[in-house]
Amino acid sequence: MGAEPTGGAGDVAAPIFQLPGVIGTHHIGASTDQAQEAIAAETVRIVREYAESGRAPNIVNLARRSPACCLLVVRHYDRVGVLAAVFTRIREAGINVQETENIVFDGAKAAVARISLSEAPSDAVLDSIRKSSRDIIELSLLTL
C-alpha cells in the first residue's frame, strides 16, 4: 500500500485502516507462533496430499485446456519396458507429450495408458509403436 513504515516502528496510515471493522498489522503479524504453526500445518497437508494422490492441491497455474490435439490410448500388459518403448517412438518422431495417465487394472495383468500429444503421429509412427513391444494389446488415436 505504500503507507507502511520503513523501519521497525511507526504508524500504518493507509486509509483502509480507518474503515470500521478493519484491523491491520505490520508484516510482522505473519510471524506469530500461531501463524507459523498454521503455515507448517498447511505445508505438511499439501505435501501429504501430493504424496498420497500425486496431485498437488491449490495449483494456480494449470493450463485450463491442454494444448494437446489428440489422445493416444495404449492398452497393454503391465510389464516392464512397454511404456518406455512407446515414449521412445514418440520422442523419435519429435512429438511432445502434454499429459499422461497409466491405469493398472485389478490383478496388475493389464493397463491402459492415455497419452495426450501435441500433434498426431503418422501411420508409420503408430505402426512403429505397435511393433515396439509384444506387450501392446491395442493402440487407438483419438482427436481431441
C-alpha positions in Angstrom: 0.0 0.0 0.0 3.0 2.2 0.3 1.9 3.6 3.7 3.8 1.2 5.9 6.7 2.4 8.0 10.1 1.7 6.5 11.7 0.9 9.9 10.8 -1.4 12.7 8.4 1.1 14.3 5.9 3.6 13.2 2.2 4.1 12.3 0.4 2.4 9.5 -1.6 5.3 8.0 -3.3 3.7 5.0 -6.9 4.8 4.5 -8.1 1.3 4.7 -7.3 1.2 8.4 -9.8 4.0 9.0 -12.7 1.8 7.9 -14.9 0.3 10.6 -14.1 -3.3 11.5 -10.6 -3.3 9.8 -7.6 -4.2 11.9 -4.2 -4.4 10.4 -0.7 -5.4 11.4 2.7 -4.8 10.0 4.2 -7.7 8.1 5.5 -9.0 11.3 1.9 -10.1 12.1 2.6 -13.2 10.0 5.5 -14.1 12.3 3.4 -15.0 15.4 3.7 -18.5 16.8 0.1 -19.2 15.8 0.8 -18.1 12.2 4.0 -20.1 11.9 2.2 -23.2 13.2 -0.6 -22.7 10.7 1.9 -22.4 7.8 3.7 -25.5 8.9 0.5 -27.5 9.2 -0.7 -26.4 5.8 2.7 -27.3 4.2 2.5 -30.8 5.8 -1.1 -31.2 4.5 -0.1 -30.2 0.9 3.0 -32.5 0.9 1.0 -35.4 2.3 -1.8 -35.0 -0.2 0.7 -34.9 -3.0 2.5 -38.0 -1.7 -0.8 -39.9 -1.4 -2.5 -38.8 -4.6 0.1 -37.5 -6.9 -1.8 -34.3 -7.2 -0.9 -31.0 -5.5 -3.8 -29.0 -4.1 -4.2 -25.3 -4.7 -2.4 -25.2 -8.0 -2.9 -21.8 -9.6 -1.2 -22.0 -12.9 -2.5 -25.2 -14.5 -3.5 -24.9 -18.1 -7.3 -24.6 -18.4 -7.2 -26.6 -21.6 -4.3 -28.8 -22.7 -2.6 -27.8 -25.9 -2.8 -31.5 -26.9 -4.6 -32.2 -30.2 -5.0 -35.9 -29.8 -5.1 -38.8 -27.4 -3.1 -42.0 -27.9 -4.7 -44.8 -26.0 -2.4 -47.8 -25.4 -3.9 -50.9 -24.0 -1.0 -53.1 -22.8 0.1 -55.9 -20.5 1.5 -54.4 -17.3 5.1 -55.3 -17.9 8.5 -53.5 -17.6 9.5 -51.5 -20.7 6.2 -51.3 -22.5 5.7 -47.6 -22.0 9.4 -46.8 -22.3 9.2 -48.2 -25.8 6.1 -46.2 -26.6 7.7 -43.0 -25.3 10.9 -43.6 -27.2 8.9 -43.8 -30.5 7.0 -40.7 -29.7 10.3 -38.9 -28.9 12.0 -40.1 -32.0 9.0 -38.6 -34.0 9.6 -35.3 -32.3 6.1 -35.2 -30.8 5.7 -33.6 -27.4 3.7 -35.5 -24.7 1.4 -33.0 -22.9 -0.2 -35.3 -20.3 0.0 -38.9 -19.4 -2.1 -41.3 -17.3 -1.5 -45.0 -16.9 -4.2 -47.0 -15.2 -3.4 -50.6 -14.0 -6.4 -52.9 -13.8 -7.2 -55.2 -10.9 -4.6 -58.1 -10.7 -1.9 -56.0 -12.3 -2.0 -58.0 -15.5 -3.2 -55.3 -17.9 -3.2 -51.5 -18.1 -4.3 -48.6 -20.3 -2.1 -45.6 -20.9 -3.7 -42.3 -22.0 -1.1 -40.1 -23.7 -2.1 -36.6 -24.8 0.1 -35.5 -27.7 0.9 -32.1 -29.2 0.4 -33.5 -32.7 -0.9 -36.6 -34.3 1.6 -39.3 -35.1 1.8 -40.5 -38.6 0.6 -44.0 -39.6 4.3 -45.0 -39.8 4.9 -43.8 -36.2 1.8 -45.6 -35.0 3.0 -48.8 -36.7 6.4 -48.5 -35.1 4.8 -48.1 -31.7 2.7 -51.2 -32.3 5.8 -53.1 -33.2 7.9 -51.7 -30.3 6.6 -54.3 -27.8 4.8 -57.6 -27.9 3.0 -56.5 -24.8 0.9 -53.9 -26.6 -2.6 -55.2 -26.9 -4.3 -52.4 -28.8 -3.5 -48.9 -29.9 -6.0 -46.1 -30.7 -5.6 -42.5 -31.7 -8.5 -40.1 -30.9 -8.8 -36.5 -32.0 -9.5 -34.1 -29.2 
